[in-house]
Amino acid sequence: MNDLPPTLRFAPSPTGHLHIGGVRTALFNFFYSQNRSGRLILRIEDTDISRSSKEMADEIIDGLQWLGIYWNLGPFFQSLRFEYYKQAAYRLLEEGKAYRCFCTPIEIENRRKESENKSKDERIYKYDRQCLLLSPNETAEKIDRHIPFVIRFKIPEGFTVFKDRLHKEMKIDNSELEDFAILKSDNSPTYHLAVVVDDSDMEITDVIRGDDHLSNTFKQILLFNALNRKPPKFAHLPLILGPDKKKLSKRHGETSVLDFKNKGYLPEAIVYYLSQLSWLPSDSKQILSTQDLIARFDLSKVSKNSPVFDYDKLKFLNSRAIQQKDPIEISRLLEEDETFRKTYAHLPDTRKTALIELVKPRMKLLNDFYPKFDIFLSSNPHLNYSNDDFTKIKESFPIPVLLNNARLLMKRLMEIEPGDLSFSAAAVETTLRQCADENALNAADLIHPARFALTSEAVSPSIFDVFSFLGKEESIRRLDRFLLFLQKELDKVKKGEE
C-alpha cells in the first residue's frame, strides 16, 4: 500500500442534496489528489436503500461537474456491493470478533431508559452485551426459530490511537465504545462496515473528511485492524459555520450547491471562496483558477478552526469572477436559459457582448444581467418610472424642474447630426455639458433625469455610454416617454392642489 500513489475518495450519501460543506470536502480531496499526481474515487454511499434516490445521486454528480471537480474512478455505488460487506461481517463472526445480537431496538431502548434511574456508576451508556453472553446452543436455538438478528462488532480491550493530520494524536479508551452493529437483520451493511471494506478494497491511502466523522474514525480503525487491513491516513476538516456560529445548514440559505448555480453564481467563485475557508489566505484582487489552487494546495496549512460562511463575501468574489470573465463566455452562460435565448436570438452576438461589457462592472450575479437585457435591448423595455428611485429623485429635483431639464436636454440632443459616430459618448457628453452651461445648470441637473429616463434606475453605467449604446433614435424616444410620464405626474399634483 505504501507504493501506491495517493488515492482518495469523495463519498457522498444520496439521501439529500450536495451541500456547501460537502463541496469543500470534495474540493480538498480533489486538490490533494491532483497536487500529488494521485487518484480520486467517487463513491456513492447508498446503503440506506429506503432514503437514497437516483435523483439525488444524479444531482450530486451534476453539482461536482458544474464546479469542475473530476474523479479518476467511479462513480461506484455501495448498493451493488452488499455481498462483499456480508462476507466481511461473517468472517469477523467466524473469527470471534463479532457476534449475533437478537435484541430488538425496543428492548435496547427500554434498557437504556431503565438505566437512567440507577446510580451514576450503574448507568448503561452503551449496549450491555447481553447477546454476547448467549451460549452456542442458545444462539443456535434462536437461529432455528428464525429470530431476526444483527451482527455486532466486539470492541476489544485497550486503547485506539491514530494521528490525525490536522488534530495530531487522537486517543480513546475502547471501554467507552459500544459494540456497534455492522450488518443489519436484512443483511444490509451499516455505515462503518461498508466504509472500511470499500476503503480497503479501493486501496484508499488518504481520507479527508469533516470533523463530524472524528468519533467514527476510532470504530473504523478497529474494524480495519480486525480485518487485518491497513487504515488510511486521516485528516478531519473543521465544520463550516453559519453566520450564527452554528453548523451550516439549510436554515442559513441554499441547501444544494446547484441552488447557487440557479441564483447566478459562477463555479470559479464558489471554488475560490471555499478554498479560503480554513486554507487559502484571502486575496480578493483576482479569482485563482482551479489549476492554480491545485498547484498551491498544502494540507498542512489547513486550519483546524471552524470558518464562518459569509454570503456577502461570496457575492463580492462572484462579482470579481464576472469581471474576469470574457463577455462571450458570459453570453453563452446566459443563453443556457431557454427563454432568454429565444427572446434575444434575433440580435447579433456583437450587440449582446457589447451590452455585457457595458453593464458587467456592476453585476454581482449572472442573474443580474437578465433585467439589463430587457432595459437595454428589448424592443419594448419595461421601464417602470413609478418606482422607489423616482421617489428619491423627486427629493432633489421637483417634478417641474425634472420636466424642464429633460426638455432642455432632449432639444439639444435632437440637434446632433444623425449617425453612429456623431452620437458617441464623447459627443453626447459635450452636448450635455454645453446645455448645462447655457442654462446655468450643473451637469448633474441633466445627468440624473437623463439616466432615469433611459433606464428607469438611479444607478447605471456611464450615462454617456448608455446614450451611445442606445443610439440617438432610441435615446430620444425614451426621453420623450419620460417627459409624458412627468407631465402626467405634474397634472396629478395640480389636480390635487385644486
N, C-alpha and C positions, 0 to 999 in steps of 0.2 A: 504493500500500500504506500510506502514511503517513496517509491519510484514513480508513482502516478503523478500526472500533472494536477494542479489544484482543481478539484471537482466539487462544485457547489450545486445547491438546488434551491429553487423557489417553489414552495409547496402550499398554495392557497387552497382553501376549502370552498367548494361551490355552493355553500349554504347561504351565501349573501354576496353583496357587491364587493368589488375590489376597492377598498377604502384607501385613504391617503397614507396611513401608517404602513399598510401592506405594500404600497407602491415604493416607499422609501426602502423597505427591506429588500424588495426586488432589485431596486437600483443599486444598492450597496453590494449585493451578490453579483450583479452584472458587472459593476465597476471592478470588483476584486478579481473575478474570473478573467475578464478581458485584460486587465493590467498585468496579470501574471501568466498570460497565454494559456489559461486553463479552460475548463468547460463549465457550462451552466445547464442544468437539467430542469425542465419544467415538469412538476409532478402535481397532478390534481388529486387532492386528498378527499375523495368522495365515498369514504367507507360508510358514512351515515346516509344510507340509501333514501330514507324517508324525507330527509331535509335537503339533500343535494338535488341539483337540477342541471340539465344540459344548457339551459338558457343562461344560468349564472356562470357556468364554465366558459361558454362562448363569450360572454361579456368580459370576463377576466382576461381571456386571450386577446380580445379586441382592444381592451384598455392597455395592455402591455405593448401591443404592436403600435398603437397610436403614439405611445411615448417613446418608441424606438428601442424598447428593451427586448432583446432577442436571446434565444437559447440555442444550445448546440444539439440537445437531445430532448425528445418528448414532443408533445405532452404525453406523459404516462398517467393512466388512471388506476387508482388503487382498487376500484371496484372490480377490475379484471384480474386481480392478483390474490383473491381470497384464499386460494388453495395454498399458496406459499405461507401465508400467515398461520393457517391452520396447522400446517406441518411443523412450523416453528413452535407453536404452542404445545402440541402433543409431544414434541421432542423434549421440551422442558418438563412436561408432565412425567414422561418416562424416566427422566434423569432425577426425579425427586425435587426439582427446582420450582415446581408449580403443583397445584392440587385442585381438585374439583370442589366447587362450592355450591351447595344446594340451597342455601339461604335465599329467600325471596327478598326483593327490595323492601317490602313492607315489614318483614321480620327484622331486617337490619335497622330500619328507621325506628321501629318500636324499641329496640335495644338501646339505640342512641338516646332516645327520649328518656328511658328509664335511668340511664347513667347520669342525667342531669340532676337527679335527686340525691345522688351519692356524694360522699366526701370528695374533695378535690383529688386526692391520690387514687381514688377508686373509679373515677370517671373514665369512660371509654371514649377516646378521641379518634380511634381508628377501628377498622374491622377487627373483631375479637378472636379471629382464627378458630371459630367453633368447628368448622368443617375440616380443619387440619387435624383435629383430634379424632376424626372418624376412623374406625378400623377398616382394613381392606374388605372384610365381609360386609360391614355396614355400607361402605361405598358401593360394593357390587350389588347389594340388595336394592339400593336406590336407583342404580342404573337399570337394573332389571325391571323396575317399576316405572321406568321412563320419566323419572322426575327430572325436570329441567335443571341444568347446572351451567355455571360459568367456570372458566379456568382462571384461577388466581395465581399470580406470581408470588413465590415465597421470599420475602425480604430476608437476606442473610444478615447475620450479626456483623457488627463492626462499623466502620465509617466509610462514607463515599466522598471522594475528593476529586475535584477537577479544577484546572486552571483556566478561568475564562479570560479571553484576550482583552477584555475591557475592564472586567471587575476583579481581575487577579484570581487568587485562590479562593475556591468555594468549597465548603465542607459541611457535612451533616452527619449526625448520629443516625444510623439506619433504624434505630428503635423509634424514631419519630415518624417513620414512613409506614403507611398502611399497605398490607398485602393487596395490591390493586389487580383488578380483572384485566386479563389480556385477550381473552376470547369470550364472546357473549354466548348466550344459550342457543342462538340461531347460527352459530359458527362464524359470525362476522367478527372481525378483529376490533379491539379498542385502538384508540389513537396511538398509545405508546408502542404497542407491538408492531403495528403497521409501519410506523416511522422507523423503528430500529431495523426491521427486516429490509425495508426499502433502502435506507441509508447504507446498509451493509452490502446489499446486492448491487446497488448502483455505484458502489465504491466512492461514496461521498467522503472527501477529505476535510472539508471545512463547512461548518454550519454558521450562518449569520442570520439571526432572527431577533424578535423583540424580547424585551425584559420580562414580559409576562410568561415566557417559557422557562425562566430560570429554575423554578421548582420542578418542572418536568424533567429537566436535564439529569437530575440525580437518579430518577427512576429509569430513565433511558440508558444511562451508563451502566446501571445494574443489569439491565437486560442485555446490553452488548457483552458484558462480561460473562453472563450466564450462557450465552450462545457462542462463547469463545470467539467473539468478533471484536475488532479494534474500533473504539469510538473515534469519531472525527474530532477535530479541534472546534471549540465553541467560542462564539462572540455574540453577546446579547446586547442589542441596541436599546438605548433609553426610549421609553414611550413618548410619543408626541402628545402634548397637552393642548387643550383648547384655551381660548382667551381667559376662561375662568380658572385656569390652572388644574383642571380635571382632565382625565383621559379624553382625547379627541374622539368624538362620536357623532352620530347623525344629528344630535340636538344642536351641534355647533354649525351645521350647514350641510354641504354636499355629502351624500352618503356613498357616492361612487365616483371614481376618477373620471368616468365619462360624463358626469354632471358638469365637471369643469370644462370639458370639451364643448358641451351643449351651450354653456354660458359664454363661450368665446375666448377661452384661454388657449394659448399656444403650448404645445407639448414641451418645447425647449424651455419655456418659463417655469413650468411645473418641475421639470427635471432639475433645472438650475436652483430653484428655490429649495427643493427637498435636499439637494446636496449641501445647502447651508445649514440644515437642521442637524446639528451635532458634529458636522465635519468641516465643510469648506468655509473659510473666513469670508465674510460678506464683501462683495465687490459689485457695486451697482452700476459701474460705468459700462460694462459690457457683459452680455449673456454668453457664457462659455459654451462651446459645443459639447456634445456628448463625448466625442473623441478627446477633447481637452480634459474633460473631467476624468475620463478613464486613465489618461496618462498621469494625472496628478493624484489619483486616489491612494490614500495611505490609511489602512485600517488602524494603525497605531495612533493616528491623530484624531480618531473619533472620540468625542467627549462622552462621558457616562452620565452627564446631566441631561434631564429631560427638557427639550426645547418647547417653546410655545408657538403654535401655528398662528401666523399673523396674516390675515386675509388682505389687509391694506398693503403689506409688503409684497405679497404675491401679485396683487393687481399692479403695483408700481413696476415690478420686474416684467410683468406681461406687457406693459406699455413700452418698456425698453426693448423687449423682443420684437414688438411690432415695428419699432423704429429701425431695427436692424434688418428687417425682412424686406426682400425685394417686392415692389408693388405687383409684379406679375404673379409672384407666388401667392400674395395676399388675395389677388383676384381669383386665382384658382381655388383657394380655400373657400372664399365666399360663394363661388359657383357650385359648391357641393350642396348648397341649399337649392332644391329644385325650383321653388317659387321665384327665388332671386334670379336664377339662371334664365328662366323663361321670360321674366319681366324685362331684363336688360340684354336679351340675346341680340336685339337689333342694333345695339351700339357697338362701334368698333372697339377693339381691345385698347387701343391707344387712349381713347376717351375715358375708359374705366380706370386705367392705370394712372392717368393724369389726375383724376379725382382722388384716388387713393394717396398719391403723392402730396396732394394739396391738404388733405384733412388728417393724415395719419399722425402728425406730431401731437394731436390732442386725443388720440384714440387710446383707451386703456384695454378694451376688449375687442375681439373681432366683431362681436355683435353690434358694437358702436358704429360700424361702417354702414349697416343696413339703412338706418334713417337718413344718413348723409346722402346716400344714393337717391333717395326719394326727393330730398331737398334740392340737390344739385343737378340731377339727371332725368328726373321724371318729367313727362310732358304735361302732367297736371299735379304738381307737387302739393303736399298737404301743408300749406303754410298757415298755421293757426296763430293769428295775431292776438287773439284774446287769451293770452296766457300770463303766467306769473312774471315773465321777463318784461312784458309790456307794462305791467303794474309798476315795476321798478323803474322803467324808463320814464314813466309819467311823473315820477317823483323829482326828476331832474329837468325834464322837458315837458311842460304843459302841452296839451293837445294842439292848441293854436300855434305854438312855437314849432312843434313837430311838423305840422301841416305846412307852415310857411317855409321851413328849412328844406323839407323834402321837395317842395315845388321849385325852390331856387336851384337845387342840385339837379333835378331832372331836366330843367330847362337848359342848363349849361351842358349836361351830358349829351343832350339831343343835338347840340351844335357840333359835336365831334364828328369828323368825316367818317362815313362807313368804311368798314374793312377791319380785318382781324388785327393788323399791326397798329392801326390808329387807335384801337381801343385796348391797348396794352395796359398793364398795371401801372407803368410809369406815366402813361398819358392820362389815365384816369386820376391818378394822384395829383398831377399838375393841375388838372381842371378843377378838382375839388378844392385844392388849396387856394387857387385863384378866386373861386367862387366865395370862399370864406373871407378872403381879404377884401373883395369888392363889396361885401355886405357887412363888414365889421364884425365878423363872427370868428370864433375859434374853429379850427378844423374839426375838433371833436363834436361841435354842434351839428355838423353834417355827417360825420362818420357814424355816430350812434344810430340815428334814424335810418341811414342807408343800410347798415348791417342788419338791422331788424327787418327792414323792408325786403331785403334779398333772401334772408334765411329764417325769419321769424324767431331768431335766437339773439341773445345779448352777447354771446361769445362765438367767435368763428375764426377761421384763418384770416390772414390779412385781407381787409375789405377790398383793397385794390386788386389783390389776386383773385378774389371772388368775382369782382366785376369782370375782370379779364377772362376768367374761366367761363362765366355765363354768356359773355358776349353782349354787345350793345342792345340788340333787339330784346333778348330775354331780360336783361337788367332793367330796361325802360318799362317793359311790361310789368315787372314786379313792383317797381316804384309807383307806377300808375295804380296798381292793385292796392298798394298800401295807402295811397292818397284817398282812394274811395273808402277804405276802412276808416281812416282818420276822420273823413268828412262825416260819416255816419255816427262815429263816436261823438264828434262835436255837436251834431244835431241832437243827439240824446241829451247832452249836457244842457244845451239851450232850451230844449223842451222841458227839462226838469226844472230849470230856473223860472220858466213861465208859470 
